[in-house]
């Protein structure tokens, strides 16, 4: 599975919007997903003119969810935050 494929995979059609950046069913993080697809063909502009994308995840519990890239929590590995 190519996370950057231009066309969405079939499994994304049942995705539910997660309002927190984790699986709504089991609260697993995006790092625990078994499949990932990023919808980079349709970015949305934020109020401060930054782009955000839909990120789709198929969780290890088989639940499919999506969230905005801008909702992703900051990484503990990134010392410099750009927002």
N, C-alpha and C positions, 0 to 999 in steps of 0.2 A: 504494500500500500504506500503510495506516494502522498505525503501530507500536503504537497504543493501542486497536486494534479489540477489542471484547469477545470475539470468537471467534477461535480460532487459525487461521491460514491453512494450507492443505493442505501446504505445503512443510515445516512444522515437525514433521510426523509421523516423519520420518527422522532427526531431530536426535540427535547424540551429545553426552554431557556432556563438556565440556572442563574439565580440572582446572587448567589455567592459562588466563588470560583472553585467549586467542587461538585461531585456527583450529588444531585438532589436526593437520591435514594439511599446511598450508603456513606456519603460524605468523604469518599476517597478523593485524593488529589488528582489533578490532571496528569501527573507523572505516573500514575498507576493505570492509566488507560491502555487498552489493548490496541486501539486504532485511533488515529488523529487525522483530521483534515482541516486545513485553514482556507477559508473563503477569501482569498486575496484579490479576487476579481471584482469585488464590490465593496471597496472601502467606504467608510462613513467618516465625514469630517466632524470633529468636535468643535466646541465653542472657541477653543484657542487654536484652531486650524491644524490640529494634529489628526492623523488618520488612525482609525481603529478597524479591526476586522472581526468577523465571526470565527470562533475557534470551536470545532466540533470534536467531541470525544465519545468513544464507546468504552464505557467503564468495564472493569473486570467483572462486575455484577450483571453485565449485559445491558445496562441502562444507557441510553444515548442522550447526551446533553450538549448544549452549546452555551458559550458566554462570550462577551466582548473582550478583545485583547487588552483593552484599557482597564478591565476589571482584574486582570492578573495581579496577584500580590507581588510586591518587590522580592527579588531573589536575595537570599542571604549571602549568595556568592558574588553579587555585584556591589562593590563598595561605592561606586559612583552612581547615584540615581539621576536619571535624566528628566524626571518630572517632578 
